[in-house]
Amino acid sequence: MNQQLAGFWRRFGANFLDGLVLVPFLVIFMWLDMSKEKSDNIIGILETLYYLIVPVVWAGFTVGKKALDIRIVRIDGKKITIWTTLKRYLLGGIVYTLTIGIGFIVSAFMVALRKDKRSIHDFIAGTKVIRD
């Protein structure tokens, strides 16, 4: 089966929408007059859980990906697992942090310019993002 790959702008849009998912929590924390440090910690935990768990239970979708009809799939055709999302999100995040964001910029160019549209975290996790 020939799967159409998701390009840069669709993936960018999905990530933007996924970021908006956390906005209601930020508003609630501001309303509760919670300290910035505490709210940042909770948001960080929620964001991590979101990216680790939602794609596993929702067949490779997040809210943003579902809205833009794209999803994460493994290149071997097997189901996304928590191990897949751990590698994709946490190990990818470590690479981006250790390279002071340069890896993130390289990944954006990889998605925009490579024929296979795979980024650094896709290679780490053995995934690709397809149009659904």
C-alpha positions in Angstrom: 0.0 0.0 0.0 1.4 3.4 -1.0 0.9 5.8 1.8 1.0 9.6 1.2 3.4 11.3 3.5 2.5 14.3 5.6 4.6 17.4 4.7 6.0 20.2 6.7 3.0 22.5 6.8 0.5 19.8 7.8 2.8 18.6 10.5 3.5 22.2 11.7 -0.3 22.9 11.8 -0.9 19.7 13.8 1.8 20.6 16.3 0.3 24.1 16.6 -3.2 22.6 17.3 -1.7 20.2 19.8 -0.2 23.1 21.6 -3.6 24.8 21.8 -4.9 21.7 23.7 -2.9 22.8 26.7 -4.2 26.4 26.7 -7.3 25.7 28.8 -5.1 24.3 31.5 -2.9 27.4 31.5 -6.0 29.6 31.8 -7.2 27.5 34.8 -3.9 27.7 36.5 -3.8 31.5 36.0 -7.4 31.7 37.4 -6.4 29.6 40.4 -3.4 32.0 40.9 -1.0 29.1 40.9 2.7 29.9 40.9 4.4 30.0 37.5 6.8 27.3 38.6 4.1 24.9 39.8 1.9 25.5 36.7 4.9 25.0 34.4 5.7 21.7 36.1 2.1 20.5 35.7 1.9 21.7 32.1 5.1 19.8 31.4 3.8 16.6 32.9 0.5 17.0 31.0 2.3 17.7 27.7 4.6 14.7 28.2 1.7 12.4 29.0 -0.3 13.7 26.0 2.4 13.0 23.5 3.3 9.6 25.1 -0.2 8.2 25.6 -2.6 9.8 23.1 -0.9 8.4 20.0 -0.8 4.9 21.5 -4.5 4.8 22.4 -5.7 6.7 19.3 -3.9 4.7 16.6 -1.2 7.3 15.9 -3.4 10.4 16.2 -3.2 13.4 18.5 -5.9 16.0 18.5 -4.0 18.2 16.0 -3.1 15.2 13.8 -6.7 14.0 13.7 -7.9 17.5 12.8 -5.5 17.6 9.8 -5.9 14.0 8.8 -2.4 12.8 9.5 -1.1 10.2 11.9 2.1 8.5 13.2 2.8 5.0 11.9 5.7 2.7 12.4 7.8 2.0 9.3 7.6 -1.7 10.0 3.7 -1.5 9.9 3.2 -2.6 13.5 1.1 -0.7 16.0 2.4 2.4 17.8 3.4 1.4 21.4 4.4 3.4 24.4 8.0 2.4 23.6 7.6 4.0 20.2 6.3 7.3 21.7 9.0 7.2 24.4 11.7 7.1 21.8 10.0 9.6 19.5 9.1 12.2 22.2 11.6 11.8 25.0 14.8 10.6 23.1 14.0 13.0 20.3 13.6 15.8 22.9 16.9 15.0 24.4 18.6 15.3 21.0 16.9 18.6 20.4 17.9 19.9 23.9 21.5 18.7 23.7 21.9 20.4 20.3 20.5 23.6 21.7 17.6 23.5 19.2 19.8 23.0 16.1 18.5 19.4 15.8 15.0 20.8 15.8 15.8 23.1 12.9 17.5 20.3 11.1 14.4 18.2 11.6 12.2 20.9 10.1 14.4 21.0 7.0 14.4 17.2 6.8 10.6 17.1 6.8 10.4 19.9 4.2 13.1 18.7 1.9 13.6 14.9 2.2 11.6 12.6 0.0 10.6 10.4 2.9 9.6 13.5 5.0 11.1 11.9 8.2 12.6 14.0 10.9 15.2 13.1 13.5 12.7 11.8 16.0 11.1 9.7 13.3 14.4 8.0 12.7 15.0 7.5 16.4 11.5 5.9 16.8 11.3 4.1 13.5 8.2 6.1 12.5 6.8 8.3 9.7 3.8 10.6 9.6 1.2 9.8 6.8 -1.9 11.4 5.5 -4.9 9.4 6.6 
